[in-house]
Amino acid sequence: MSDDHAIRLVTPGGAVRTLAGSEQAGFADGQGPAACFQLKHAACVRSNVPFANSFYTDGSLLVADSGNHAIRRVTMAGAVSTLVGNGGNGERGFADGSNAAARFHLPNDIVVDGEDTIVVADRGNHRLRKIVGDQVTTLAGSSEVGRDDGTGAGAHFMHPRRVALDERLK
């Protein structure tokens, strides 16, 4: 719920419960309503596992907290932690490196494969970023805006908003 800054779970039977967050925008890791997000324009993980399962392989949900320029993890018990991002200081940026040092600018969409490789559409940085373990690298794109095909930094994007993985291309 981007306007409510909350993560809500809907079961196949239609039962709805709030996992984390509240109507208050902000940044805080924590349990349930104590956690805060800035989810305007954010997207949750889209996994490429069968049945379009939306969960990380450990059962938690990954969230592109666009307003906080961070990637957050939400467990099914409602515990929220920051996987990668700016530590809640609201600053956007660009940096590859360890999860603690890496920076994003308006992460917009996330996919995760069956091996826990995470790919993020980093809209404000015009790049696709990859998270493996505790390291963030640039998969494709550069600060140069454009629509050029290429490899790595030779490819150019203009505000990538969505990303999908195809296991057949490995």
C-alpha positions in Angstrom: 0.0 0.0 0.0 2.1 2.8 -1.3 -0.1 5.7 -0.1 -0.4 4.1 3.4 3.4 3.4 3.6 2.6 -0.2 4.7 3.2 -3.7 3.6 0.0 -5.8 3.6 -0.5 -9.5 3.0 -3.5 -10.9 1.2 -4.1 -14.6 1.4 -5.7 -16.6 -1.4 -8.9 -16.7 0.7 -9.0 -12.9 0.8 -7.9 -12.4 4.4 -5.8 -9.2 4.7 -3.3 -8.3 7.4 -0.7 -5.6 7.8 2.8 -7.0 8.1 4.7 -3.8 8.7 4.4 0.0 8.5 1.6 2.4 9.3 0.1 5.5 7.7 3.2 7.5 8.7 5.9 8.0 6.1 9.5 7.8 7.4 12.4 5.4 7.9 12.7 2.9 10.7 13.5 -0.7 10.9 11.5 -2.5 13.5 8.6 -4.8 14.2 5.1 -4.3 12.6 3.7 -0.8 13.0 7.0 0.4 14.5 8.7 0.1 11.1 8.3 3.1 8.6 8.6 3.3 4.9 8.3 6.0 2.2 6.6 3.8 -0.4 5.2 6.3 -2.8 6.1 4.8 -6.2 7.7 1.7 -4.6 7.4 -1.8 -5.8 7.7 -5.2 -4.1 9.7 -8.0 -5.3 8.6 -10.0 -8.3 10.1 -13.4 -8.3 10.6 -15.6 -11.3 9.9 -18.8 -9.4 6.8 -20.8 -10.4 3.4 -19.3 -9.6 4.9 -15.8 -9.5 5.8 -16.2 -5.9 6.6 -12.8 -4.3 8.9 -14.0 -1.6 12.7 -14.2 -1.2 13.9 -17.8 -0.8 14.0 -17.5 3.0 10.3 -16.6 3.0 10.7 -12.9 3.5 9.5 -10.1 1.1 11.9 -7.7 -0.5 10.6 -4.1 -0.9 12.0 -1.3 -3.0 11.5 1.6 -0.5 11.9 4.2 -3.3 11.4 7.3 -1.1 14.2 6.2 1.3 16.4 5.0 -1.6 16.7 1.6 0.1 16.0 -2.1 -0.3 14.2 -3.5 2.7 13.4 -7.0 3.9 10.1 -7.9 5.7 9.6 -11.2 7.4 6.2 -12.9 7.6 6.3 -12.0 11.3 6.5 -8.3 10.4 10.2 -7.7 11.2 11.7 -5.0 8.9 15.4 -4.6 8.2 17.3 -2.7 5.7 19.2 -4.9 3.3 20.8 -2.1 1.3 20.4 1.7 1.4 21.2 4.9 2.9 20.5 4.1 6.6 17.4 6.3 6.5 19.1 9.7 6.1 17.0 10.4 3.0 20.0 10.9 0.7 20.0 9.5 -2.7 23.2 8.5 -4.4 25.2 6.0 -6.4 27.7 3.6 -5.0 28.5 0.0 -5.7 30.1 -2.0 -2.9 29.1 -3.7 0.3 25.5 -3.5 1.3 26.4 -1.0 4.0 28.2 1.3 1.6 26.0 0.9 -1.5 23.6 3.7 -2.5 20.5 3.9 -4.7 18.4 6.7 -6.2 14.8 5.8 -6.4 14.9 2.0 -6.6 11.7 1.1 -8.4 11.4 -2.7 -9.0 13.1 -5.8 -7.8 13.3 -9.4 -9.0 15.1 -12.3 -7.3 16.1 -15.6 -8.8 16.1 -19.1 -7.2 19.8 -18.5 -6.2 19.0 -15.3 -4.3 20.5 -13.0 -6.9 18.5 -9.7 -6.7 18.2 -7.3 -9.6 17.0 -3.8 -9.0 15.8 -1.2 -11.4 17.6 1.8 -10.0 15.5 4.5 -11.7 17.3 7.6 -10.7 20.7 6.3 -11.5 19.6 4.9 -14.9 21.0 1.5 -14.1 20.2 -2.1 -13.4 21.9 -3.1 -10.2 22.7 -6.6 -8.8 22.8 -7.7 -5.2 24.6 -11.0 -4.5 25.2 -11.8 -0.8 26.5 -8.6 0.7 27.7 -6.9 -2.5 26.0 -4.5 -4.9 27.3 -4.1 -8.4 26.1 -2.5 -11.6 24.7 -5.0 -14.0 24.0 -2.6 -16.9 23.7 1.1 -17.5 25.7 4.2 -16.6 25.1 7.8 -15.6 24.7 8.6 -19.3 21.0 8.6 -20.1 19.9 7.0 -23.4 18.4 4.1 -25.2 21.5 2.3 -26.4 21.9 -1.5 -26.5 25.2 -2.8 -25.2 26.9 -4.7 -22.4 27.5 -3.4 -18.9 28.2 0.4 -18.9 27.8 0.4 -22.7 24.0 0.0 -22.3 22.0 3.1 -21.6 18.6 3.5 -19.9 16.3 6.4 -19.2 14.7 5.9 -15.8 14.2 2.1 -15.8 11.0 1.2 -13.9 10.5 -2.5 -14.3 12.7 -5.5 -14.5 12.1 -9.2 -15.2 14.3 -12.3 -15.2 14.2 -15.2 -17.6 15.8 -18.3 -16.3 16.1 -19.6 -19.9 18.8 -17.0 -20.7 21.3 -18.2 -18.1 
